[in-house]
Amino acid sequence: MSDYAQKDLPTFFMDQLRQTKVNFERALDCKHTDFDDLYPYMNEQPQFFWYKRYVAWSELLTVVRLAEELEIEWTTDFTEQQVEFIKGKVLQGKVLDHWNPEEQEEKISQLEEK
């Protein structure tokens, strides 16, 4: 029997949610993800970063959908705004711009200081 069959299902999904959230945030920040290893020749293409974000977003939505179908609470590691973005399902510019509100506030305060 696999190790997955021995795991507590809610714990397993929380781990998966955390991993997909981190992966999406890394994609937003144009940092390295596993996707880069799949297509190393694409790194030079500007559209690669948009595609990478959409793949990470799709992965996050898939794990959330499965958690919801299994009636597992998934919102605890997300802000209210992030939960609304996920429920909206569409990766819009506002998601990219406002996913991490504390980073946005930090950038604004740095601009105000200059």
C-alpha distances in whole Angstrom, upper triangle without the diagonal:
4,7,8,7,8,11,14,15,19,18,16,19,22,20,20,24,25,24,25,28,29,29,31,34,33,34,37,38,38,36,33,30,27,29,32,30,29,33,35,38,38,39,43,43,44,42,39,39,39,36,34,35,34,31,30,31,29,26,27,28,25,23,26,26,22,22,26,24,21,24,23,26,27,30,30,30,33,37,38,40,36,35,38,37,34,35,38,35,38,38,42,44,44,40,41,44,43,39,40,43,44,44,46,48,48,50,52,54,54,56,58,59,60
4,5,5,7,9,13,13,17,16,13,16,19,17,17,20,22,20,22,25,25,25,28,30,30,30,33,35,34,32,30,26,24,26,28,26,26,30,32,35,35,35,39,39,40,39,35,35,36,33,30,31,31,27,26,28,26,23,24,25,22,20,23,23,20,20,24,22,20,23,21,24,24,28,28,27,30,33,35,37,33,32,35,34,31,32,35,32,35,35,38,41,41,37,37,40,39,36,36,40,40,40,43,45,45,46,49,50,50,52,54,55,56
4,5,5,7,10,12,15,13,11,14,16,14,15,18,19,18,20,23,23,23,26,28,28,29,32,33,33,30,28,25,22,25,28,26,26,30,31,35,35,35,39,39,40,38,35,34,35,32,30,30,30,27,25,27,26,22,23,24,22,19,22,23,19,19,23,22,19,22,20,22,22,25,25,24,27,31,33,34,31,30,33,33,29,31,34,31,34,34,37,39,39,35,36,39,37,34,34,37,37,38,40,42,42,43,46,47,47,50,52,52,54
4,5,5,8,8,12,11,8,11,13,12,12,15,17,16,18,20,21,21,23,26,26,27,29,31,31,29,27,23,21,23,26,25,25,28,30,33,33,33,37,37,38,36,33,32,32,30,27,28,27,24,23,24,23,19,19,21,18,15,18,19,15,15,19,18,16,18,16,19,19,22,22,22,25,28,30,31,28,27,30,29,26,27,30,28,31,31,34,36,36,32,33,36,35,31,32,35,35,36,38,40,40,42,44,45,46,48,50,51,52
4,6,8,9,12,12,10,13,15,15,15,18,20,19,21,23,24,24,27,29,29,30,33,34,34,32,30,27,25,27,30,29,28,32,34,37,36,37,41,40,41,39,36,35,35,33,31,31,30,27,26,27,25,22,22,23,20,17,20,20,16,16,19,18,15,18,17,20,20,24,24,24,27,30,32,33,30,29,32,31,28,29,32,30,33,33,37,39,39,35,36,39,37,34,34,37,38,39,41,43,43,45,47,48,49,51,53,54,55
4,7,9,12,11,10,13,15,15,16,19,20,20,22,24,25,25,28,30,30,31,34,35,35,33,31,28,26,28,31,30,30,33,35,39,38,38,42,42,43,41,38,37,37,35,32,32,32,29,27,28,27,24,24,25,22,19,21,22,18,18,21,20,17,19,17,20,21,24,24,24,27,30,32,34,31,29,33,33,29,30,34,32,35,35,38,40,40,36,37,40,38,34,35,38,38,39,41,43,43,45,47,48,49,51,53,53,55
4,6,9,7,6,10,12,11,12,15,16,16,18,21,22,22,24,26,27,28,31,32,33,30,29,26,24,26,29,28,28,32,34,37,37,36,40,40,40,38,35,34,34,33,30,30,29,27,25,25,25,21,21,22,20,17,18,19,16,15,18,18,15,17,14,17,17,20,20,20,23,27,28,30,27,26,29,29,26,27,30,29,32,32,35,37,36,33,34,36,34,31,31,34,34,35,38,39,39,41,44,44,45,47,49,50,52
4,6,5,6,9,10,11,12,14,16,17,18,20,21,23,24,26,27,29,30,32,33,31,30,27,26,28,31,30,30,34,35,39,38,38,41,41,41,39,36,35,35,33,30,30,29,27,25,25,24,21,20,21,19,16,17,18,15,13,16,16,13,14,11,14,15,18,17,18,21,25,26,28,26,24,27,28,24,25,29,27,31,31,34,36,35,32,33,35,33,29,30,32,33,34,36,38,38,40,42,43,44,46,48,49,51
4,5,5,6,9,10,10,12,14,15,16,18,20,21,22,24,26,27,28,30,31,30,29,25,24,26,29,29,28,32,34,37,36,36,39,39,39,36,34,32,32,30,28,27,27,24,22,22,21,18,17,18,16,13,13,14,11,9,12,12,9,11,9,11,12,16,16,17,19,23,24,26,23,21,24,25,21,22,25,24,27,28,31,33,32,29,30,33,31,27,28,31,32,33,35,36,37,39,41,42,43,45,47,48,50
4,5,5,6,9,10,10,12,14,15,16,18,20,21,22,24,25,27,28,30,29,28,25,24,26,29,29,29,32,34,37,36,35,39,38,38,36,33,32,31,30,27,26,26,24,21,21,20,18,16,17,15,12,12,13,11,8,11,12,9,9,6,8,9,12,12,13,16,19,21,23,20,18,21,22,19,20,23,22,26,26,29,31,30,27,28,30,28,25,25,28,28,30,32,33,34,36,38,39,40,42,44,45,47
4,5,5,6,9,10,11,12,14,15,17,18,20,21,23,24,26,27,29,27,26,23,23,25,28,28,28,31,33,36,35,34,38,38,37,35,33,31,31,30,27,26,26,24,21,21,21,18,16,18,17,13,14,16,13,11,14,15,12,13,9,10,10,13,12,13,16,19,21,23,21,19,23,23,20,22,25,24,27,27,30,32,30,27,28,30,28,24,25,27,27,29,31,32,33,35,37,38,39,41,43,43,45
4,6,5,6,9,10,11,12,14,16,17,18,20,21,23,24,26,27,25,24,21,20,22,25,25,25,28,30,33,32,32,35,35,35,33,30,29,29,27,24,24,24,21,19,19,19,15,14,16,14,11,12,14,12,10,14,14,12,13,10,12,11,15,14,14,17,21,22,24,21,20,23,23,20,21,24,23,26,25,29,31,30,26,27,30,28,24,25,28,28,29,31,33,33,35,37,38,39,41,43,44,46
4,5,5,6,8,10,10,12,14,15,16,18,20,21,22,24,25,24,23,20,19,21,24,24,24,27,29,32,31,30,34,33,33,31,28,27,26,25,22,21,21,19,16,16,16,13,11,13,11,8,9,11,9,7,10,12,10,11,8,9,8,12,12,12,14,18,19,21,18,16,19,19,16,17,21,19,22,22,25,27,27,23,24,27,25,21,22,25,26,27,29,31,31,33,35,36,37,39,41,42,44
4,5,5,6,9,10,10,12,14,15,16,18,20,21,22,24,23,22,20,20,21,24,25,25,28,29,33,31,30,34,33,33,31,28,26,26,25,23,21,21,20,17,17,17,14,12,14,13,9,10,13,11,9,12,14,12,12,9,9,7,10,9,9,11,15,17,19,16,15,18,18,16,17,21,19,22,22,25,27,25,22,23,25,23,19,20,22,23,24,26,28,29,30,32,33,34,37,38,39,41
4,5,5,6,9,10,11,12,14,15,17,18,20,21,22,21,20,17,17,19,22,22,23,25,27,30,29,28,32,32,31,30,27,25,25,24,21,20,21,19,16,17,17,14,12,15,14,10,12,15,13,11,15,17,15,16,12,12,10,13,12,10,13,17,20,21,18,17,21,20,17,20,23,21,23,23,26,27,26,23,23,25,24,20,20,23,23,24,27,28,29,30,33,34,34,36,38,39,41
4,5,5,6,8,10,10,12,14,15,16,18,20,21,19,18,15,15,16,19,20,20,23,24,28,26,26,29,29,29,27,24,22,22,21,18,17,18,15,13,13,13,10,9,11,10,7,9,12,11,10,13,15,14,15,12,13,10,13,13,12,13,17,19,20,17,16,19,18,15,18,20,18,21,20,23,25,24,21,21,24,23,19,20,23,24,24,26,28,29,30,32,34,34,36,38,39,41
4,5,5,6,9,10,10,12,14,15,16,18,20,19,18,16,16,17,20,21,21,24,25,28,27,26,29,29,28,26,24,21,21,20,18,16,16,15,12,12,12,9,7,9,10,6,7,11,10,9,12,14,14,14,11,11,7,9,10,8,10,13,16,16,13,12,16,15,12,15,17,15,18,17,20,22,21,18,18,21,19,16,17,20,21,21,23,25,26,27,29,31,32,33,35,37,38
4,6,5,6,8,10,11,12,14,15,17,18,17,17,14,15,17,19,20,21,24,25,28,26,25,29,28,27,26,24,21,21,21,18,16,17,16,12,13,14,12,9,12,13,10,11,14,14,12,15,18,17,17,14,13,10,11,10,7,9,13,16,17,13,14,17,16,14,17,19,18,20,19,21,22,22,18,18,20,19,15,15,18,19,19,21,23,24,25,27,29,29,31,33,34,36
4,5,5,6,9,10,10,12,14,15,16,14,14,11,11,13,16,17,18,20,21,25,23,22,26,26,25,24,21,19,20,19,15,15,16,14,10,12,13,10,9,12,13,10,12,15,15,14,17,19,18,19,16,16,13,14,14,11,13,16,19,19,15,16,19,18,15,19,21,18,20,18,21,22,22,18,18,21,20,16,16,20,20,20,23,25,25,26,29,30,30,32,34,35,36
4,5,5,6,9,10,10,12,14,15,14,14,11,11,12,15,16,17,19,20,23,22,21,24,24,23,21,19,17,17,16,13,12,12,11,7,8,10,7,5,9,10,8,10,13,13,13,15,17,18,18,16,15,12,13,14,11,12,15,17,17,13,14,17,15,12,16,17,15,16,15,18,19,19,16,16,19,18,14,15,19,20,19,21,24,24,25,28,29,30,31,34,35,36
4,5,5,6,9,10,11,12,14,13,14,12,13,14,17,19,19,21,22,25,23,22,25,24,23,21,19,17,17,16,14,12,13,12,8,9,11,9,6,10,12,10,10,14,15,14,16,19,19,19,16,15,11,11,12,9,9,12,14,14,10,12,14,13,11,14,16,14,16,14,17,17,17,13,13,16,15,11,12,15,16,16,18,20,21,22,24,26,26,28,30,31,33
4,5,5,6,9,10,11,12,11,11,10,12,13,15,17,18,20,20,23,22,20,23,23,22,21,19,16,17,17,13,12,14,13,9,11,13,11,10,13,15,13,14,17,18,17,19,22,22,22,19,18,14,14,14,11,11,14,17,16,13,15,18,16,14,18,19,18,18,16,19,19,18,15,14,16,16,12,12,16,16,15,18,20,20,21,24,25,25,27,29,30,31
4,5,5,6,9,10,10,9,9,6,8,9,11,13,14,16,17,20,18,17,20,20,19,18,15,13,14,13,10,9,11,10,6,9,11,9,9,12,13,12,14,17,18,18,20,22,22,23,21,20,16,17,17,14,14,16,19,18,15,16,19,16,15,18,19,17,17,15,18,18,18,15,14,17,17,13,14,18,18,17,19,22,22,22,25,27,26,28,31,32,32
4,5,5,6,9,10,10,11,9,11,11,13,15,16,17,18,21,18,17,20,19,18,16,14,12,12,12,9,7,9,9,5,6,9,8,7,10,12,12,13,16,17,17,19,22,22,23,20,19,16,16,17,14,12,15,17,15,12,14,16,13,12,16,16,14,14,11,14,14,15,11,10,13,13,10,11,15,17,15,17,20,20,20,23,25,25,26,29,30,31
4,5,5,6,9,9,11,10,13,13,14,17,18,19,19,22,20,18,20,20,18,18,16,12,13,14,11,9,12,12,9,9,13,12,10,14,16,15,16,19,20,20,21,24,25,25,22,21,17,16,17,13,12,13,16,15,11,14,16,14,13,17,17,16,16,13,15,14,14,11,9,12,11,8,9,12,13,12,14,17,17,17,20,22,21,23,25,27,27
4,5,5,6,5,7,7,10,11,11,14,16,16,16,19,17,15,18,18,16,16,14,11,12,13,10,9,12,12,9,11,14,13,13,16,18,17,18,21,22,22,24,27,27,27,25,23,20,19,20,16,15,17,20,18,15,18,20,17,17,20,21,19,18,15,17,16,17,14,12,14,15,12,12,15,16,14,16,19,18,18,21,23,22,24,27,27,28
4,5,5,6,7,7,10,9,10,13,14,14,15,17,14,12,15,15,13,13,10,7,9,10,6,5,9,9,7,9,12,12,12,15,16,17,18,20,22,22,24,26,27,28,25,24,21,20,21,18,17,18,21,19,16,18,19,16,16,20,19,17,16,13,15,14,15,13,10,13,14,12,13,17,18,15,17,20,20,19,22,24,23,24,27,29,29
4,5,8,10,10,14,13,13,17,18,17,18,20,17,15,17,16,14,13,12,8,9,11,9,6,10,11,9,10,13,14,13,15,18,18,18,21,23,23,24,27,28,28,26,25,21,20,21,17,16,16,19,16,14,17,18,14,15,18,18,16,15,11,12,11,12,10,7,9,11,9,10,13,15,12,13,17,17,16,18,21,20,21,24,25,26
4,5,9,10,14,14,13,17,18,18,17,19,17,14,16,16,14,15,13,10,11,13,11,9,13,14,12,13,17,17,16,19,21,21,21,24,26,26,27,30,31,31,28,27,23,22,22,19,17,18,21,18,16,19,20,17,18,22,21,20,19,15,16,14,15,13,10,11,12,11,11,14,14,11,13,16,15,14,17,19,18,19,22,23,23
4,7,9,12,11,10,14,15,14,14,16,13,10,12,13,11,12,10,7,9,11,9,9,12,13,12,14,17,17,17,19,21,22,23,25,27,27,29,31,32,33,30,29,25,24,25,22,20,21,24,21,19,22,23,20,20,24,23,21,19,16,17,15,17,15,12,13,16,14,14,17,18,15,16,20,19,17,20,23,21,22,25,26,26
4,7,10,11,9,12,14,14,13,16,14,11,14,15,14,15,12,10,12,14,10,11,14,14,12,15,17,17,17,20,22,21,23,25,26,27,29,31,31,32,29,28,25,24,24,21,20,22,25,23,20,23,24,21,21,25,25,23,22,18,20,18,20,17,14,16,18,16,15,19,19,16,18,21,19,19,22,24,22,23,27,27,27
4,7,8,6,9,11,12,11,14,13,10,13,15,15,15,12,10,14,14,10,12,15,14,12,15,17,16,17,20,21,21,23,25,26,26,29,31,31,32,29,29,25,25,25,22,22,24,27,25,22,24,26,23,22,26,26,24,23,20,22,21,22,20,17,19,21,18,18,22,22,19,21,24,23,22,26,27,26,27,31,31,31
4,5,6,7,9,11,11,14,13,11,15,16,16,16,12,11,13,12,9,10,13,11,9,13,14,13,14,17,18,17,20,22,22,23,26,27,28,29,26,26,22,23,24,20,20,23,25,24,21,23,25,22,20,24,24,21,21,18,21,21,22,19,17,20,21,18,18,22,23,20,23,26,25,24,28,29,28,30,33,33,33
4,5,5,7,9,10,14,13,12,16,17,18,17,13,13,15,13,10,12,14,11,10,14,14,12,14,17,17,17,20,22,21,22,25,26,27,28,26,26,23,24,25,22,22,25,27,26,23,24,26,23,22,25,26,22,22,20,23,23,25,22,20,23,24,21,22,25,26,24,26,29,28,28,31,33,32,33,36,37,37
4,5,5,7,8,11,10,10,14,14,15,14,10,10,12,10,7,10,11,8,9,12,13,11,14,17,16,17,20,21,21,23,25,26,27,29,27,27,24,25,26,23,23,25,28,26,22,24,26,22,21,24,24,21,20,18,21,21,23,20,18,22,23,20,22,25,26,24,26,29,29,28,31,33,32,33,36,37,37
4,5,5,5,9,8,7,11,12,13,13,9,10,12,11,8,11,13,11,11,15,16,15,17,20,20,20,23,25,25,26,29,30,31,32,30,30,27,28,29,25,25,27,30,28,25,27,28,25,24,27,27,24,23,20,22,22,24,22,19,22,24,22,22,26,27,24,26,29,28,27,30,33,31,32,35,36,36
4,6,5,9,10,10,13,14,16,16,12,13,16,14,11,15,16,14,14,18,18,16,19,22,21,21,24,26,26,27,30,31,31,33,31,31,28,29,30,27,27,30,32,31,27,29,31,28,26,29,29,26,26,23,26,26,28,25,23,26,27,25,25,29,30,27,29,32,31,30,34,36,34,35,39,39,39
4,6,9,9,10,14,14,16,15,12,13,15,13,11,14,15,12,13,17,16,15,18,21,20,20,24,25,24,26,29,29,30,32,31,31,28,30,31,28,28,30,33,31,27,29,30,27,25,28,28,25,24,22,25,26,28,25,23,26,28,25,27,30,31,29,31,34,33,32,35,38,36,37,41,41,41
4,5,6,7,10,11,13,13,9,11,14,11,10,14,15,12,14,17,17,17,20,22,21,23,25,26,27,29,31,32,33,35,33,33,30,31,33,30,29,31,33,32,28,30,31,28,26,29,29,25,24,22,24,24,27,25,22,26,28,25,27,30,31,29,30,34,33,32,35,37,35,36,39,40,40
4,5,6,9,10,13,13,10,12,15,13,12,15,17,15,16,20,20,20,22,25,24,25,28,29,30,31,34,35,35,37,35,36,32,33,34,31,30,33,35,33,30,32,33,29,28,32,31,28,27,24,26,26,28,26,23,26,28,26,27,31,31,29,30,34,32,31,34,36,34,35,39,39,38
4,6,7,8,12,13,10,13,15,14,13,17,18,17,19,22,22,22,25,27,27,28,30,32,32,34,36,37,38,40,38,38,35,36,37,34,33,35,37,35,32,34,35,31,30,33,32,29,28,25,27,26,29,27,25,27,30,28,29,33,34,31,32,35,34,32,35,38,36,36,40,40,39
4,5,5,9,9,6,9,12,10,10,14,15,14,16,19,19,20,22,24,24,26,28,29,30,32,34,35,36,38,36,36,33,33,35,32,31,32,34,32,29,31,32,28,27,30,29,26,24,21,23,23,26,24,21,24,27,25,27,30,31,28,29,33,32,30,33,35,33,33,37,38,37
4,6,8,9,6,8,11,11,10,13,15,15,16,18,20,20,22,24,25,26,28,30,31,32,34,35,37,38,36,36,32,32,33,30,29,31,33,30,28,30,31,27,27,30,29,26,24,21,22,22,24,23,20,22,25,23,24,28,28,25,26,30,29,27,30,32,30,30,34,35,33
4,6,9,8,10,12,13,13,15,17,18,19,21,23,23,25,27,28,29,31,33,34,35,37,39,40,41,39,39,35,35,36,33,32,33,35,32,30,32,33,29,29,32,31,28,26,23,24,23,26,24,21,23,26,25,26,29,30,27,27,31,30,27,30,33,30,30,34,35,33
4,6,5,8,10,10,11,14,15,16,17,19,21,22,24,25,26,28,30,31,32,34,36,37,39,40,38,38,34,34,36,33,31,32,34,31,28,31,31,27,27,30,29,26,23,20,21,20,23,22,19,22,25,24,26,28,30,26,27,30,30,27,30,32,31,30,34,35,33
4,5,6,8,9,11,12,14,15,17,18,20,21,23,24,26,27,29,30,32,33,34,36,38,39,37,36,33,32,34,31,29,30,31,28,26,29,28,25,25,28,26,24,21,18,18,17,20,19,16,18,22,21,23,25,27,24,23,27,27,24,26,29,28,27,30,32,30
4,5,5,6,9,10,11,12,14,15,17,19,20,21,23,25,26,27,29,31,32,33,35,36,35,34,31,30,32,29,28,28,30,27,24,27,26,22,23,26,23,21,18,15,16,15,19,18,15,18,21,20,22,25,27,24,24,28,27,25,27,30,29,28,32,33,32
4,5,5,6,9,10,10,12,14,15,16,18,20,21,23,24,26,27,29,30,31,33,34,33,33,29,29,31,28,26,28,29,26,24,26,26,22,22,25,24,21,19,16,17,17,20,18,15,18,21,20,22,25,26,24,24,28,27,25,28,31,29,29,33,34,33
4,5,5,6,9,10,11,12,14,15,17,18,20,21,23,24,26,27,29,30,32,33,31,30,27,26,28,25,23,24,26,23,21,23,23,20,20,23,22,19,17,14,15,14,17,15,12,15,18,16,18,21,23,20,20,24,24,22,24,27,26,26,29,31,30
4,5,5,6,9,10,11,12,14,15,16,18,20,21,22,25,26,27,29,30,31,30,29,26,25,27,24,22,23,24,21,19,21,21,17,18,20,19,16,14,10,11,11,14,13,10,13,16,15,18,20,23,20,20,24,24,22,24,27,27,26,29,31,31
4,5,5,6,9,10,10,12,14,15,16,19,20,21,23,24,26,27,29,30,29,29,25,25,27,25,23,24,26,23,20,22,22,18,18,21,19,16,14,11,13,14,17,15,13,16,19,17,20,23,25,23,23,27,27,25,28,31,30,30,33,35,34
4,5,5,6,9,10,11,12,14,15,17,19,20,21,23,24,26,27,29,27,27,23,23,25,22,21,23,24,22,19,21,21,18,17,20,19,16,15,12,14,15,17,15,13,16,18,16,18,21,23,21,22,25,25,24,27,29,29,29,32,34,33
4,5,5,6,9,10,11,12,14,16,17,18,20,21,22,24,26,27,25,24,21,21,22,20,18,19,21,18,15,17,18,14,14,17,16,13,12,9,11,12,14,11,9,13,14,12,15,18,20,18,19,22,23,21,24,27,26,26,29,31,31
4,5,5,6,9,10,10,12,14,15,16,18,20,21,22,24,25,24,24,20,20,23,20,19,20,21,19,16,17,17,14,13,16,14,11,10,7,10,12,14,11,11,14,16,14,17,20,22,21,21,25,25,24,26,29,29,29,32,34,34
4,5,5,6,9,10,11,13,14,15,17,19,20,21,23,24,23,23,20,20,23,20,19,21,22,21,17,18,19,16,14,17,16,13,12,10,14,15,17,14,14,17,19,16,19,22,24,23,23,27,27,27,29,32,31,32,35,36,36
4,5,5,6,9,10,11,12,14,16,17,18,20,21,23,21,20,17,18,19,17,16,18,20,18,14,16,17,14,12,16,16,12,13,10,14,15,16,13,12,16,16,14,16,19,21,20,21,24,25,24,27,29,29,30,33,34,34
4,5,5,6,9,10,11,12,14,15,16,18,20,21,19,19,15,16,18,16,14,16,17,15,12,13,14,11,9,12,12,9,9,7,11,13,14,10,10,14,14,12,15,18,20,19,20,23,24,24,26,28,29,29,32,34,34
4,5,5,6,9,10,10,12,14,15,16,18,20,19,19,16,17,19,18,16,19,19,18,14,15,15,13,10,12,12,9,10,9,13,15,17,13,14,18,18,15,18,21,24,23,24,27,28,27,29,32,33,33,36,37,38
4,5,5,6,9,10,11,12,14,15,17,18,17,17,14,16,18,16,16,18,20,19,15,15,17,14,11,14,15,11,13,12,16,18,19,15,16,19,19,16,19,22,24,23,24,27,28,28,30,33,33,34,36,38,39
4,5,5,6,9,10,11,12,14,16,16,15,14,11,12,14,13,12,15,16,15,12,11,13,11,8,11,13,10,12,11,15,17,17,13,14,17,17,13,16,19,21,21,22,25,26,26,28,30,31,32,34,36,37
4,6,5,6,9,10,10,12,14,15,14,14,11,12,15,14,13,15,16,15,12,11,12,10,7,9,10,7,10,10,14,17,17,13,15,18,17,15,17,20,23,23,23,26,28,28,29,32,33,34,36,38,39
4,5,5,6,9,10,11,12,14,13,14,12,14,17,16,16,18,19,19,15,14,16,14,10,12,13,10,13,14,17,20,20,17,18,22,21,18,21,24,26,26,27,30,31,31,33,35,36,37,39,41,42
4,5,5,6,9,10,11,12,11,12,9,12,14,13,14,17,18,18,15,13,16,15,11,13,15,12,15,16,19,22,22,18,19,22,21,18,20,23,25,25,26,29,30,31,33,35,36,37,39,40,42
4,5,5,6,9,10,10,9,9,7,9,12,12,11,14,15,15,12,10,12,12,8,9,12,10,14,15,18,21,20,16,18,21,20,16,19,21,23,24,25,27,29,30,31,33,34,36,37,39,41
4,5,5,6,9,10,10,11,10,12,15,15,15,18,17,18,15,12,14,14,10,10,12,10,14,16,19,22,21,18,21,23,22,19,22,24,27,27,28,30,32,33,34,36,38,39,40,42,44
4,5,5,6,8,9,11,10,13,16,16,17,20,20,21,18,15,17,17,13,13,16,14,17,19,22,25,25,21,23,26,25,22,24,27,29,29,30,33,34,35,37,39,40,41,43,45,46
4,5,5,6,5,7,7,10,12,13,14,17,17,19,16,14,16,16,13,13,16,15,18,20,23,26,25,21,23,26,24,21,23,25,27,28,29,31,33,34,35,37,38,40,42,43,45
4,5,5,6,7,8,10,13,15,15,17,17,18,16,13,15,16,12,11,15,14,18,19,22,25,24,21,24,26,24,21,23,25,27,29,30,31,33,34,36,38,39,40,42,44,45
4,5,8,10,11,14,17,18,18,21,20,22,19,16,18,19,15,14,17,16,19,21,25,28,27,24,26,29,27,24,27,29,31,32,33,35,37,38,39,41,43,44,45,47,49
4,6,9,10,14,16,18,19,21,21,23,21,18,20,21,17,16,20,19,22,24,27,30,29,26,28,31,29,26,28,30,32,33,34,36,37,39,40,42,43,45,46,48,50
4,6,9,12,14,16,17,19,19,21,19,16,18,19,16,15,19,18,22,24,27,30,28,25,28,30,28,25,26,28,30,32,33,34,36,38,39,40,42,43,45,46,48
4,6,9,11,13,14,17,17,20,17,14,17,19,15,15,19,18,22,23,26,29,27,24,26,28,26,23,24,26,27,29,30,32,33,35,36,38,39,41,42,44,46
4,6,7,10,11,14,14,16,15,12,15,16,14,14,17,17,21,22,24,27,25,22,24,26,23,20,21,23,24,26,27,29,30,32,33,35,36,38,39,41,43
4,6,7,8,11,12,14,12,9,13,14,11,12,15,15,18,19,21,23,22,18,21,23,20,17,18,20,21,23,24,26,27,29,30,32,33,35,36,38,40
4,6,5,8,8,11,9,6,10,12,10,11,14,14,17,18,20,22,19,16,19,20,17,14,15,17,18,20,21,23,24,26,27,29,31,32,33,35,37
4,6,8,9,12,11,9,13,14,13,14,17,18,21,21,23,24,21,18,20,21,18,15,15,17,18,20,21,22,24,26,27,28,30,32,33,34,36
4,7,10,12,9,9,13,14,12,15,17,17,20,19,21,22,20,17,18,19,16,13,13,15,15,17,19,20,21,23,25,26,27,29,30,32,34
4,7,8,6,6,10,10,10,12,14,15,17,16,18,19,16,13,15,16,13,10,10,12,13,15,16,18,19,21,22,24,25,27,28,30,32
4,5,5,6,9,10,11,12,14,15,17,16,17,18,15,12,15,15,11,9,9,9,11,13,14,15,17,19,20,21,23,25,26,27,29
4,5,5,6,9,10,11,12,14,16,16,17,18,14,13,15,15,12,10,11,11,13,16,16,17,19,21,21,23,25,26,27,29,31
4,5,5,6,9,10,11,13,14,13,13,14,11,9,12,12,8,8,9,9,12,14,13,15,17,18,19,21,23,24,24,27,29
4,5,5,6,9,10,11,12,11,12,13,11,8,11,12,9,6,8,10,12,14,14,16,18,19,20,22,24,25,26,28,30
4,5,5,6,9,10,12,13,14,16,13,11,14,15,12,10,12,13,16,17,18,19,22,23,23,25,27,28,29,32,33
4,5,5,6,9,11,12,12,14,11,10,13,14,12,10,13,13,17,18,18,19,22,23,23,25,27,28,29,31,33
4,5,5,6,8,8,9,11,9,6,10,11,10,8,12,13,16,17,16,19,21,21,22,24,26,26,28,30,32
4,5,5,8,9,11,13,12,9,12,14,13,10,13,15,18,19,19,21,23,24,25,27,29,29,31,33,35
4,5,9,11,12,15,14,12,15,17,15,13,17,18,21,22,22,24,26,27,27,30,31,32,33,36,37
4,6,8,9,13,11,10,13,15,14,13,17,18,21,22,21,23,26,26,26,29,31,31,32,35,36
4,6,9,12,12,10,13,15,15,13,17,19,22,22,22,24,27,26,27,30,31,31,33,36,37
4,6,9,10,9,11,14,14,13,17,18,22,22,21,24,26,25,26,29,30,30,32,34,35
4,7,8,6,8,11,11,11,14,16,20,19,18,21,23,22,23,26,27,27,29,32,32
4,5,5,7,9,10,11,14,15,19,18,16,20,22,20,21,25,25,25,27,30,30
4,5,5,6,8,10,13,14,17,16,14,17,19,17,18,22,22,21,23,26,26
4,5,5,6,8,11,11,15,14,12,15,17,16,16,20,21,20,22,25,25
4,5,5,5,9,10,14,13,12,15,17,17,17,21,22,21,23,26,27
4,6,6,9,11,13,12,11,15,16,15,16,19,20,20,22,24,25
4,6,8,8,11,10,8,11,13,12,13,16,17,16,18,21,21
4,5,5,9,9,7,10,12,12,12,15,17,17,19,21,22
4,6,9,9,9,12,13,14,15,17,19,19,21,23,24
4,6,6,7,9,10,11,13,15,16,17,19,21,22
4,5,5,6,9,10,11,12,14,15,17,19,20
4,5,5,6,9,10,11,12,14,15,17,19
4,5,5,6,9,10,11,12,14,15,17
4,5,5,6,9,10,11,12,14,16
4,5,5,6,9,10,11,12,15
4,5,5,6,9,10,11,13
4,6,5,6,9,10,11
4,5,5,6,9,10
4,5,5,6,9
4,5,5,7
4,5,5
4,6
4
